Amino acid sequence: MAGLVGLSLAGCGAIPKDGPYATEVRNQAQATLGPTSEQVGYALVSLSPIALDVANRSTNEVNPAFHSAIMGGAKTASVPIGIGDILSITVFEAASGGLFIPGDAGSRSGNFVAVPSQQVDSSGTIAIPYAGQLHVVGMTPRAAATMIQDKLKNRAIEPQVIVSINERHGNDVNVLGEVYSPSRFSLDPGGIRVLGAIARTGGPRYPAYETIVTIQRNGRTDQASLTTIVKNPGQNVELHAGDVVYVSREPKIFMAFGATPSPGSVGGINNRRFVFDNDNVTLAEGVAKSGGLDANRADPSAVFLFRYESRAALTAMGLNVSKYKEGLIPTIYTVDMSRPDSLFLSNSFYMRNKDVIFVSDAPVTDLNKFIGLTRGFSGIAYDAANTQ
């Protein structure tokens, strides 16, 4: 037996391989940073009704949502005049013989005059006869009309002014990314909210649960999931002039390792990385999606879920976290799926993006592996004996 093993090892150089052996990698390194004695401390939580309730509330809180800074300051129904806008200005006088209406009433009809359309220049000003250069950017049309009226009141006869925006070229917002018709458009006088802007560009290309909306404003960005915006009306923020809305596809994933069916044996899936197919995926659904527990290997009492959990959530579960310094603590939830009540709990426990499921082997699995190994060597020895 020993001679056969030695002979097989001696012939290893002729065995095909697709890369270097581990010893070759380690021995040929010019600098090495080996493993240290420092370990990652983690919390172990047995899934219970209390832990389930706290963890699910914490899961809902970690979904991306806009912060208060980008939600405030909306100016509904007061979109101001912007650079590039083309304005229409009409001046009315109470009687003929004033600044704009000739004294001979028969020479024209009406008591008003239309000033040639004015485009707001890069400095934010327009030119009005007898009123001069006026800065109107940032004003509403009504405020601009009042200012022009004040400039003319000492020269015209009881002037009244109307200002309207013929064409909007300022106060633009841009909607880009995973929408059907990315575009740039000007804000309406009544304003527009983020869902309305996305609808105006044809809507998102992908489901809400894997779509993230990013708003860029005044040199800062903020994000929210489309699901959060749809479910919470307060997250449907009012857009401001100059905002850039970027819609991106960012599906949530989880991974499954251990004693689950081999990759490729379930639905042709060749990896252990799975994508969420709904807003919420429970632990039971995650195990099922990865093929369930391997009947020949798995220990149903040792199903684990790895994630970073907040200090506040673990404290609310009754765990002493004083030894941890970080705000997010490595946490392992353990579930005994051999118990009927655990199946109910796992089917209500919401998973998060990048959670890791690990199913331990049953203790008998190692024994079976050893038996299989010894049978293999016994077979080699038997074949060798028969050939002599």
C-alpha positions in Angstrom: 0.0 0.0 0.0 2.7 2.5 1.0 4.6 1.7 -2.1 1.6 2.4 -4.3 1.0 5.7 -2.6 4.7 6.7 -3.0 4.6 5.6 -6.7 1.5 7.8 -7.3 3.1 10.8 -5.6 6.3 10.3 -7.6 4.4 10.6 -10.8 2.6 13.8 -9.8 4.8 15.8 -12.2 3.0 14.1 -15.1 -0.5 14.8 -13.8 -2.1 17.7 -15.7 -3.0 20.8 -13.7 -4.5 24.2 -14.4 -2.2 26.3 -12.1 0.6 26.2 -9.5 0.4 24.2 -6.4 -0.1 26.0 -3.1 3.5 25.1 -2.0 4.8 26.7 -5.2 2.9 29.9 -4.6 4.1 30.2 -1.0 7.7 29.2 -1.6 8.3 31.6 -4.5 7.0 34.7 -2.8 9.5 37.5 -2.2 7.5 39.0 0.6 4.9 37.4 2.8 2.3 38.6 5.2 1.0 35.5 6.9 -2.0 34.9 9.0 -2.1 36.7 12.4 -3.6 35.6 15.7 -6.1 38.5 15.5 -9.6 37.3 14.8 -12.8 39.1 13.8 -15.1 39.1 16.8 -18.7 38.5 16.0 -22.1 38.1 17.8 -24.1 34.9 17.6 -27.9 35.4 17.7 -30.3 32.5 17.8 -33.3 33.5 15.6 -36.3 34.2 17.9 -39.5 36.2 17.5 -37.8 39.2 19.3 -34.7 39.0 17.1 -36.9 38.6 14.0 -38.9 41.7 14.8 -35.9 43.9 15.6 -33.8 42.6 12.6 -36.7 43.2 10.1 -37.2 46.8 11.4 -33.5 47.4 11.0 -33.6 45.9 7.5 -36.3 48.4 6.4 -34.2 51.2 7.9 -31.1 50.3 5.8 -32.8 50.7 2.5 -31.4 53.7 0.7 -33.5 56.9 1.4 -33.0 60.6 0.7 -31.8 62.6 3.6 -33.6 65.7 4.9 -31.0 68.1 3.3 -32.1 67.2 -0.2 -35.8 66.9 0.7 -36.1 70.5 2.0 -36.2 73.8 0.3 -38.8 72.9 -2.4 -40.3 75.9 -4.2 -43.5 74.6 -5.6 -45.3 76.8 -8.1 -42.6 79.4 -8.0 -40.0 78.3 -10.6 -38.0 81.5 -11.2 -36.7 83.1 -14.4 -33.5 81.5 -15.5 -30.6 82.4 -17.9 -31.6 81.8 -21.5 -35.3 82.1 -20.9 -37.2 84.2 -23.5 -39.6 86.7 -21.9 -42.7 88.4 -23.3 -43.3 91.9 -21.8 -46.5 93.9 -22.4 -46.9 97.4 -21.0 -50.4 98.9 -20.5 -51.1 102.6 -20.0 -54.3 104.1 -18.5 -54.7 106.7 -21.3 -53.3 107.8 -24.7 -50.6 110.5 -24.8 -48.3 108.7 -22.4 -44.9 107.2 -22.9 -45.9 104.3 -25.1 -49.3 105.3 -26.5 -49.5 108.3 -28.9 -51.8 111.2 -28.3 -53.7 110.6 -31.5 -55.9 107.8 -30.4 -57.0 107.1 -34.0 -53.6 106.1 -35.0 -53.7 102.8 -33.2 -56.1 100.5 -31.3 -55.7 99.4 -27.7 -53.9 100.9 -24.7 -50.9 98.6 -24.6 -47.6 98.0 -26.3 -45.7 94.7 -26.7 -42.0 95.1 -26.0 -39.9 92.9 -28.3 -39.2 89.5 -26.8 -36.2 89.5 -24.5 -33.8 86.7 -23.8 -32.2 86.7 -20.4 -28.4 87.1 -21.0 -25.6 85.3 -19.2 -25.5 88.1 -16.6 -29.2 87.6 -15.9 -30.4 90.9 -17.3 -32.8 92.1 -20.0 -33.2 95.6 -21.6 -36.5 97.5 -21.3 -37.0 100.9 -23.1 -36.9 103.8 -20.6 -36.3 101.3 -17.7 -32.7 100.3 -18.6 -30.9 97.0 -17.9 -32.8 95.0 -15.3 -31.6 91.9 -13.4 -34.4 89.4 -13.5 -32.8 86.0 -12.9 -34.2 84.3 -9.8 -37.4 86.4 -9.9 -40.8 85.1 -10.7 -42.5 86.7 -13.7 -44.9 88.6 -11.4 -42.0 90.0 -9.4 -40.2 91.0 -12.6 -43.4 92.8 -13.9 -43.6 94.7 -10.6 -40.0 95.9 -10.9 -40.5 97.1 -14.5 -43.7 98.8 -13.5 -41.9 100.7 -10.7 -39.2 101.8 -13.2 -41.8 103.3 -15.6 -44.4 104.8 -13.2 -42.8 108.2 -13.2 -42.8 108.4 -17.0 -45.8 106.4 -18.2 -49.5 107.0 -17.4 -50.4 104.5 -14.6 -48.4 101.7 -16.2 -49.4 98.0 -15.7 -46.9 95.4 -16.9 -47.4 91.7 -17.7 -44.3 89.4 -18.0 -44.6 85.8 -19.2 -42.1 83.2 -20.2 -42.4 82.2 -23.8 -39.6 79.7 -23.9 -37.8 78.1 -21.0 -34.1 77.5 -21.5 -32.9 77.9 -17.9 -34.0 76.0 -14.8 -33.2 72.7 -16.5 -33.1 69.3 -14.9 -31.4 66.2 -16.5 -32.7 62.6 -16.1 -30.2 60.0 -17.2 -29.3 56.4 -16.8 -31.7 53.4 -17.0 -34.8 55.1 -18.3 -36.3 54.7 -21.7 -35.8 58.3 -23.0 -33.0 60.1 -21.1 -33.6 63.9 -21.6 -33.1 67.4 -20.4 -36.1 69.7 -19.8 -37.0 72.8 -18.0 -39.1 72.9 -14.8 -42.7 73.7 -15.1 -44.1 76.7 -13.2 -45.7 74.3 -10.8 -42.5 72.4 -10.3 -41.9 68.6 -10.8 -41.1 65.8 -8.4 -38.7 63.0 -9.0 -41.3 60.4 -9.9 -42.9 62.8 -12.4 -39.5 63.5 -13.9 -38.8 59.8 -14.3 -42.2 59.3 -15.9 -41.5 62.1 -18.3 -38.5 60.2 -19.6 -40.5 57.0 -20.2 -40.1 55.3 -16.8 -37.4 53.0 -15.4 -36.1 50.1 -17.5 -35.9 47.7 -14.5 -38.2 46.8 -11.6 -38.3 49.2 -8.6 -36.7 46.7 -6.2 -33.4 46.8 -8.2 -33.4 50.4 -9.2 -31.6 53.2 -7.3 -32.3 56.9 -7.9 -29.4 59.4 -7.4 -30.0 63.1 -7.3 -27.0 65.4 -7.8 -27.5 68.9 -6.4 -25.2 71.8 -5.5 -22.1 69.6 -5.5 -23.5 66.8 -3.4 -25.4 63.6 -4.2 -28.0 61.6 -2.4 -29.6 58.2 -3.1 -32.9 56.3 -2.5 -34.2 53.1 -3.8 -37.2 53.5 -6.2 -39.2 51.2 -3.9 -38.6 53.6 -1.0 -39.7 56.6 -3.1 -42.9 54.8 -4.3 -43.9 53.6 -0.8 -43.0 56.8 1.1 -44.6 59.9 -0.5 -42.2 62.1 1.5 -39.3 60.6 -0.5 -40.9 61.9 -3.8 -38.8 65.1 -3.5 -39.3 68.3 -5.4 -36.6 68.9 -8.0 -34.6 72.1 -8.2 -33.1 73.9 -11.2 -29.9 72.3 -12.2 -30.6 68.9 -10.6 -29.3 65.8 -12.2 -31.3 62.6 -11.7 -29.5 59.4 -12.4 -31.4 56.1 -12.5 -29.2 53.0 -12.1 -29.8 49.3 -11.9 -28.3 47.9 -8.7 -29.8 44.4 -7.9 -29.4 43.1 -4.4 -27.6 39.7 -4.1 -27.0 37.0 -1.5 -24.6 34.0 -1.4 -25.1 30.5 -0.3 -22.3 28.1 0.8 -21.9 24.8 2.5 -24.2 21.8 2.4 -26.5 22.9 -0.3 -26.8 21.2 -3.7 -23.7 21.6 -5.9 -23.7 24.6 -8.3 -25.3 23.6 -11.6 -27.5 21.0 -10.1 -30.4 23.3 -9.5 -32.0 25.0 -12.6 -28.7 25.1 -14.4 -27.3 27.7 -11.9 -23.6 27.5 -12.0 -22.7 29.7 -9.1 -23.6 30.4 -5.5 -24.5 34.0 -6.0 -28.2 34.8 -6.3 -30.1 37.9 -7.2 -33.2 39.1 -5.3 -36.3 38.7 -7.4 -38.6 40.8 -5.2 -38.5 43.7 -2.7 -38.0 41.3 0.2 -36.5 37.8 0.1 -36.8 35.7 3.3 -34.2 33.4 4.7 -36.4 30.4 3.8 -36.8 31.7 0.2 -33.0 32.2 0.0 -32.3 28.6 1.1 -34.9 27.3 -1.3 -33.5 29.4 -4.1 -30.1 27.9 -3.5 -31.5 24.4 -3.8 -32.5 23.7 -0.2 -30.5 21.5 2.2 -28.5 18.6 0.8 -30.2 15.6 2.2 -26.9 13.6 2.3 -24.7 16.3 3.9 -26.6 19.1 5.6 -27.1 19.5 9.3 -30.6 21.2 9.5 -29.9 22.4 13.0 -26.9 24.4 11.8 -28.1 27.0 9.3 -26.3 30.3 9.6 -26.7 33.8 8.1 -23.8 36.2 8.2 -24.2 40.0 8.0 -23.2 43.2 9.7 -25.8 44.3 12.2 -26.2 47.7 13.8 -25.2 48.1 17.5 -28.7 49.6 18.2 -30.5 46.5 16.8 -28.4 44.0 18.8 -28.9 46.1 21.9 -32.7 46.0 21.3 -32.5 42.2 21.1 -31.0 42.1 24.6 -27.3 41.5 23.5 -24.5 43.1 25.5 -22.4 44.8 22.8 -20.1 46.8 25.1 -17.0 44.9 24.0 -17.5 46.1 20.4 -16.3 49.5 19.3 -17.8 49.7 15.8 -21.3 50.9 14.9 -21.8 47.8 12.7 -21.0 44.5 14.3 -20.3 41.2 12.5 -23.3 39.0 13.3 -24.2 35.4 12.7 -27.9 34.4 13.0 -28.4 30.7 13.6 -31.5 28.7 12.8 -32.5 25.2 13.6 -34.5 24.2 10.6 -35.2 20.8 12.1 -37.8 22.5 14.3 -41.2 23.4 12.9 -41.4 26.8 14.5 -38.0 27.8 13.0 -39.5 27.3 9.5 -42.1 29.9 10.3 -39.4 32.3 11.7 -37.1 31.8 8.7 -40.0 32.4 6.3 -40.5 35.8 7.9 -36.8 36.8 8.3 -35.9 39.4 5.6 -32.5 39.1 4.0 -30.3 42.0 3.0 -28.0 42.8 0.2 -24.8 40.7 0.3 -26.0 38.4 3.1 -24.2 35.1 3.3 -26.0 31.8 4.0 -23.9 28.9 5.3 -25.2 25.4 5.9 -22.9 23.2 8.0 -22.2 19.6 7.2 -23.7 17.0 9.5 -21.1 15.3 11.8 -21.7 12.0 10.0 -20.5 13.6 6.7 -16.9 13.6 7.8 -17.2 9.9 8.7 -18.6 9.1 5.3 -15.8 11.0 3.6 -13.2 9.0 5.6 -14.9 5.7 4.7 -15.0 6.7 1.1 -11.4 7.6 1.1 -10.3 4.3 2.8 -12.4 2.4 0.3 -10.6 4.1 -2.5 -7.2 3.1 -1.2 -8.5 -0.4 -0.5 -9.6 -0.6 -4.1 -6.2 0.5 -5.4 -4.4 -2.1 -3.2 -6.8 -4.8 -4.3 -6.2 -4.0 -8.0 -2.5 -4.0 -7.5 -2.5 -7.3 -5.7 -4.5 -9.0 -8.5 -2.0 -7.8 -11.1 1.0 -9.5 -9.4 
